[in-house]
Amino acid sequence: METIDQDAAGEKNDVAPLFQIHDASVVRGGKTILHVSDFSLVDGEHVALLGPNGAGKSTFIQLLTREVFPLWREEPPVRFRGAARPQLADIKRTLGVVSSTMHDQVRVHLPVIDIVVGGLFGTLGVPLRGDVSARDRSLAMDALERLGIAELAGRDVMTLSTGQVRRVLVARELVRDPQVLIFDEPCTGLDPEGMYHVRQTMRTLAAEGRSVVLVTHYPEDIIPDIRRVLLVKDAEVFADGPKERLLTSEVMSELFGVPLMVGESGGWYSLRGVYGE
């Protein structure tokens, strides 16, 4: 496995990384669905997980969020800020997660501002017995304004385009001021306009100093701000390093098992198949 130079990534020896994973195996039904030899993420660092369906990318994220646990080791395989047994509440305060599957849960006629305020309570919309203050609504409006969609605040969320809803869900996470935003296949189901705005949203958050962790099948989703990629295939992280070294036609063809050609322009990468004549 190719590894990244952690010093080059900005890790300081006297500060514990945000996340550390060492010799972690997730097993279901007697089968290993993911093994991670070594990984660490420091505050403010951005990384993309790239690989085919079923490779283990989502399981990797679930290791970070503590939705799944690895096999027991005498030396704990997963640490958060150096702690082997962190409080789940601390992790939830640190992480915001946006996924295309969350979009499927938006099936209620509510104003956008209520959807965003719900992020403070972990609900989809304002809780029935919740005590929503003027400050809560102010925080929600601030999140919408920072993403450039404040004009949507009073709209029924069911009347929005798919891309607009995806950005509202980002605001719902941003309202809690997380240090890390995880985007799990954020552009799935979007048209080119929606993809553009979601990618620009990731750039906005990266520019604020938050860590952006992206899970995707497509190099096109990897914003220029993300310089490090992890390639995941067959339940293993088989490469971890600078995207300039890994986002090549040869490596992508090996990753996906078909002939592919990679292009690059202005820090953005594209991928296309190579077909016989």
N, C-alpha and C positions, 0 to 999 in steps of 0.2 A: 504493500500500500504506500502510495506517495503521501508524505506528511508535510504539513505546513511548518514553517519556522515561526514559532510562537513569539519570539522576540521581535520579529519583523511585524507581527500582527499587533504589537503594542503591549504585550503582557509584561507586567512588572513583577519581579520576583517576590516583592514584599507585599503584594496584594493578591488575595485569592481570586481566581477567575469567577465570573458569574456562574458558569456551569463547568463541571468536569465530569467526564465519563471515561472509565477505564475498565476494560475487560468485562463489558456488560453484555449478557445474553438474555434475550426474551424468548421464552419457550411456551408454545401452546400445543396441546395434544401430542406432546413428545417431540415436536418439531421446532427447531430454532427458526424464528421468523425475523430475527435481527441480532447481529453481533456487532458491537462497536469496540474496537481495540483501544483507541485513544482519541479523545476529543476534548477541547476546552474552548470556551467563548468568554472573551473579556468584555467589560462594560464598553458600550459604544461601538462594538465591532459588528459588521454585517456579514451574513453568510447565506448562501443558497444551497439547498439540497436538490439535486437533480438526478432523475432516474426514471425508469419505466414503471408502469402500473405494477403494484404488488411487490415492489422491490424492498419495502420496509421504511419508506420515508415518513409516513404518518406515524408509524410505531416509534421512530426516532423522536418525533415531536412529543409523543405521549410519555416518553421517558423524561423529558424535560418538565412536562406539566404534572408528572406523577399520576397520570391516568393508568399507566402500566408500570410494573416493577420487574427488574431483572432477577435472575437467579441469585440466591444468596451467596455472597463471598465474605471471607473473613475481613477483607478490606472492602468497604462499601463501594460498589461500582459507580454510583451517581452521587455527586455532591453539588450543593447549591451554596455559593459563597463560602466554600470550604466545609460546610456543615453536612454531615452524613444523614441527619434526620431533621431537616428544617421543618418549620411550621408551614403547613399547606397554605395558610392565610398569607404568609410572607411571599410565597411563590405567586399566588394569585394577584397580589398587589403589584408584583414586578412585571408580570406578563399580561399582554393583551393578545387575543387570538381572533383572527378573522378567517373564515373559510367559506367556500361556496356552499357547503352543506348547511351552514347557519342560515343562508338565504332561504332555504326550503322551509324554515320555521316562521318566516314572515308571512302569515296568513290572517292577519287581523287588521281591521280598519282603525288605525291610530295615527295621530299627527306625528310627524317625524321627530319633533322635539320630545315627545313622550318616549319614543323608541330610544333616543339617545340618553335621556335621563335614566331610563331603566338600567343602563350600564352601571350606574352607581349602586344599584341594588341586586345586580345579577339576574334581572328579569327582562322579559321582552315587553317593554312598556312600563308605565308607572304601576307599582304594586297597589292592590286594592286598599291595603291598610298601611301603606307607606306614608311617611311624613315628608313630603316634597317641599323644600324650602325655595325661596327666591334665589338663594345662592346655588342650589342644585340646577335650577333652570339657567342661571347665568353661566355655569360651567358647561352646560350642554350647548348653549349658544356659542360660547367661545370655541368649542371643539368644531362645531359646524363652520364657523367663520374661518378657522385656521385651514380647513380643507376646501374653502371656497364655495360652500353650498349652504350658506346661511339663509338664502332665499327659499330653501325647501322646508324650513322649520314648521310652518303651518300646514304643509301639504299632507294629505292622506298617503301614508307610505305605500298603500296598494295601488296608487295612481302613478308611481314613479317607474322609470325605466330600470332594467336590471342593473345597469352600471351605476345609476343613482342610488339604488338600494345598497349596493355593495359599499359605496362610499359612506352612506349613513351608518352601516355596521362598523366601519372603521371609526367613525366619530363616537359610536357607542362604546368602543373600547378606549378611545383616546380620552374620554371624559374622566377616567380614573387616573390619568397621568402615569401610565405604565412606562417602565424603562426599556422594555423589549416588546416589539410588535411582531407577532408570528403571523405570516400570511400563508395559508395552506391552500394552494391552487386558487389564488384570488381571481384569476381571469377566466376561469371555466365558465362557459355559457355567455360570455360577453361579446358584443360586436366590437369592431375596431375602435369606435369612439369610447366605449366603456373601458376597453383595455388601456387606452391612452390615459384616461383620467385615473384609473386605479394605479397605474405605474407612476404617474406624476404624484399621486398621494404618497406612495412609498418613498419617493425622493424627498418630499416635504418633511416626512417624519425622520428620514435619515439625516437631513440637514439640521434638524433640531437636536441632534446628538443622541437620539434613541437607537438602540440596536434593532436592525431589521433582519428577521430570519424568514427566508422565503423557501417554500416547498413548491416545486413545479416540475412539469415534464419538458418545458420549453425554455431554451436559452433566451428567447425573445422577452421573457418576463424579467430577466436579470438586469436590474437597473445599473447604470455605470457606477453608482456609489458602492455596490456590492463587488468586492474584489476577490473574495474567497469562495470557492465552491467545494461541496462534498458530493462525490458521485456514489450513488447507492445502487447496487445490483445484486440480485440473488441473496438478499438478507445480509449483505456485507457492505461496509463503507470501503470501497476499493481504491479511492483516491481522495485526497484532501489537499488543496493547494490553490495557488493563484489562478484566476480564470484564464489569463493569457496563456498559461501552460496547458490547461485542461480542456478549454473549449476549442478544440481542434477537430478537423474532419476525422482524423484517425481515431482519436479517443471517443468521440461521440458515436462513431460507427461501432466501436467495441461495446460501448455502454448499452446501446439500443439493439444491437445485433443485426443491423441492416446498413447498407451503404448510405452515408449521409455526407453532406457538404456544409461546412460552417462558413458564414460570412461575418465581417465586422465593420462597423462604421460609427465613428464618434463614440466609442465605448459601448455601443449596443451590438448584440450578437443575433444572428439569424441562422435558422437550420432548415435545410430542404433535402428531400430524398434524391438519390441518384438512380435514375431508371434507365434500363437498357433501351437501345434504339430498335 
